[in-house]
Amino acid sequence: PIIERVIAAEALRRAFLALDPPLAEQAISASTHGDFGETGLWKTTFRKPIAQWLANAADAVAPTREITHHTELENDDLDRLDAFVRTGLIERIDRAVDSGHFDIPELSELLANAGVLPMFGFPTRARPLYMEAPQSRRSHDKSVVSTRPLDMAVASFAPGAEVTKNKATHVCVGFAAYRPFRGKLTAVDPLQQRLEIQQCTACNGVLPTADAPSRDAPCSICGGDTRNIDLFQPSGFRTDFQPRDYDDTAEIGSPVDRPVLAWQQEPDGTRIRAVSARSLQARELYTINDRDGDLYAMHRHEGGYVVTTPDVYDDWPAIPRLADVRDPDLTGAIGAVRPTDVLLIEPGWLALPASKGALTVSRARPFSEAALWSYAEILRIAAADLLSVDPRELDVGLQPYAAPHGPSRRIFIADRLENGAGYARHLGRPAMLERLLDHAVDVLGPGFMRTEHRERCEASCPDCLASYDNRFLHSRLDWRLGLDLAELAAGRDLDERRWLDDAPGIAASVAAGFELEHVVLDELQALRDSDGTITILGHPIWLADGQPRDPRQLAAERASRAPVIRHADLHSALRFPQRIVVPD
């Protein structure tokens, strides 16, 4: 993909130089970067002559051979690059210009942010946190507490967050941005980049509202209720401009879920073992901070916006209580939309107890989503091993979709680098994907199963799945569940002893904590309460279909002779015992 972008940049440069002189001069004078003019001129002025030149001029495809000289690319690869320059490049430009994800006037910068051109030489998506209003370019850096990439800033600099610098604590209260004007810096609207999205309140599926069947349509994945919200991509953040002395407390941030891949009907992927996979280019990932569903109410103040909702802050900051005198000017979520390459993996043919299929996600099977998240993290670690890169160079997440027997989740692996680095495409090759599935089981599995690790790690730790960058997922991660799915996805037999060997200790711990009787029924562990109700603890995958399917569960039922029998999974007993002791 990087070679493709470099070739696109050179082909476009030559195309603009080949324009009639008046058009070429207009393109250069219209752009602050002096490259390809303003976005608004693309369709009205430049598109037709540029498309004709790329489609017909011999010089249009010359950069393909020049830039790939001495590489190992085959003739078929070069032919595909030529075809991209001839027709695909114009389509990619049109898609970027028509997208509502970017509010950037210069065409060159927009195309770099959209992944059509390289990012080299253009502004990144780093966002500053201001501790005072800068007066000039020279004083700008002194006015900034820190900078973060936008997808990190929407958590680290969100209203209510606290950031420490030079023994002072700065309270984040809103959004601000400044641009040069007549030798000075002047405040500009920091929330110009706005995108309306439709979000499912049940499965968290996301898509642009413009792509939704209707504004009030139920979720096409799970049938749940949806809501339409404004997603703002702030161009800068601000504090209350009144730092206080550092008091030895930890920095406060706003928890944000992992990136979400927008839903759309995907083409069929390549079937390998128990999964199908497809590589997607320049797909948008959404990082969303919606304040746990409550959204941010924002008031205009000092050229920007502040959030004056009292429960956002531990102590009221040095800003006026504007919510007491007028309604908010804007209400919505803050976030980041990042185009990158994505490998989408659908574990849709797992050998489950009743039949081969996907692991459905519902409240009745709380272990399902935990298993999928855990497997996603295992795939990220395995992919980083195979690519010899740091796991932080890859993002993983879950995309809701409608499986034949209910809502499930696909796993996506995405390049962390702006606009993609080619990792996702490489991992999507069939031979590489097979290596990835096997590496998760054959290399990572034995390490997780070591006696010293099993004895000290109940669910996740820095030696298996837990890391700083997935800290908000720690409650959902479990290495046993992850390995369960890794084996099933690779077409292997499920090692049930991974859970069943630890079942006596899990059952005894729950019994002691909740004053229950720990009993053994045939081969399985169980709990009896004061009313005589029996709860049989089985392997999580046994309940994947929602009903007890394994013969050992049925044998335990016959041995119990209890008036009321319930089934629960060992993961819930280990991590959330209250759910099985006092069920809904």
Order of alpha helices (4+ residues) and beta strands (2+ residues): alpha-alpha-alpha-alpha-alpha-alpha-alpha-beta-alpha-beta-alpha-beta-beta-beta-beta-beta-beta-beta-beta-beta-beta-beta-beta-beta-beta-beta-beta-beta-alpha-beta-beta-alpha-alpha-alpha-alpha-alpha-alpha-alpha-beta-beta-beta-alpha-beta-alpha-alpha
